[in-house]
Amino acid sequence: MQNITIIGTGYVGLVTAVGFAELGNRVIGIEKDREKLDLLKKGLPPFYEPGLEELLKKNFDEGRIKFSDSIKDGMEESEIIFICVGTPPLEDGSADLSQISSVSKEIAENLNGWKLIVEKSTVPVMTSQWIKRTIKLYSKRDVNFEVASNPEFLREGSALNDFFHPDRIVIGVESDKGKEVLLNLYKDFDCPKLVTDINTAEIIKHASNSFLAMKISFINMISDLCEKTGADIEKVAYGIGLDKRIGLQFLKAGIGYGGSCFPKDVRAFFKIGEEHGLYFGLLKETDRINSQRIERLMEKVRLALWLPKGKVIAILGVAFKPNTDDVRDAPSLKVIEALRKEGAILKVHDPKAISNVKKIIEEDENLKYVNTPYEACDGAEALILVTEWEEYKELDLKRVKGLMKTPIIIDGRNFFDPEEIIKNGFEYYCMGRGNYLKRKY
Ligand code: UGA
């Protein structure tokens, strides 16, 4: 059992905090945002993540996890301090490290004995060195401490499972003591544990996300070729993915990647290369292909509807992926924007993310957020599937067809079974399956 402090309770911080508490440790989470802290102090998570509410409540009620807004409290209670604050993008694509910098100063001011300061946020390589320097500069007392990097690889929507069953644990340390503390903390995890120097660990994180994003853009590039030639991207992806050196995962073509990680990390990693005199053009292209996906979808909208202006369109899904309420950098935002620019009238549904999307795009006479997918389809001239929530698989297609003015489905994620959709009397458009893009008239 260890005492652990987690500074920052976003997706990574809160899931890590709850995960370590569930494993029997005593955890204190530090959150500066008053609204979020009020919820956490009642044992409630400030965002939706499957299973998190239940597990937080259990550990909260059993006294293994608590929350505060004071880094001082956290420093008093633990030897292991995780930094999990946000690193949002700046205008030029590089990561904004101001939260990390100010947390480092506060840690320095409250240093009260040996600590292991573990960087978990996604950061540019060398950040831990800056954390170390900042703590040394601002520390009032001559107290020993160490920094380490322990990047997190969990995905939103399956975060708890990813925390408890990771593919690997990466530990970047400078000494045997740091290594022992972290290996001991992760002793019950049954996966490869890779111990490296700190810069290597930091690069592993950015390189992993960039590689996965690159895989998605690669398959989307091939998807366009499939479309032009009548080939089927789903079969191409399977055909190449069966090669174990390539692998089947992250080869899902569609409207591209979004979320708080890939878009920002690809751009930040490009900038890091640039800062070191290197040209990471591969990542520029990854980003460019991803940005084009919305136009690829819009081409299908025009193919199906001719002019979107004045036409009612049902949008199913706004979260950047299923099983989350997160809409940060979600492709849906750009889809909505593009359709509104062309004058479409939108009825938008999502099982979890509506309250978040409302904060970004307000309702008006041409945009309504609705409570059920059927409400969205009522009077619609096309349905666009943007986020592949499992519950949309259960849609009663006969009912949907009865509600729609013209039965057209545009599937941005190749989520539906085309034959089933066509059998039910719909026109079906999708991504990278050229065969289904031929209109009958
Ligand atoms: C991603 C990484 O997968 C995690 O390993 C990492 O820890 C996390 O970023 C992070 O840095 O915090 P996440 O963004 O939560 O996780 O979700 P993913 O499942 O990776 O999906 C990202 C985006 O890619 C989604 O918009 C998804 O729809 C899209 N995607 C994913 C595709 O378009 N095609 C695919 O084949 C896979």
Boltz pocket constraint, residues with backbone or C-beta under 6 A from the ligand:
constraints:
  - pocket:
      binder: B
      contacts: [[A, 122], [A, 152], [A, 153], [A, 154], [A, 155], [A, 156], [A, 157], [A, 209], [A, 212], [A, 216], [A, 249], [A, 250], [A, 251], [A, 252], [A, 253], [A, 254], [A, 255], [A, 256], [A, 257], [A, 258], [A, 259], [A, 260], [A, 261], [A, 262], [A, 320], [A, 321]]
      max_distance: 6.0
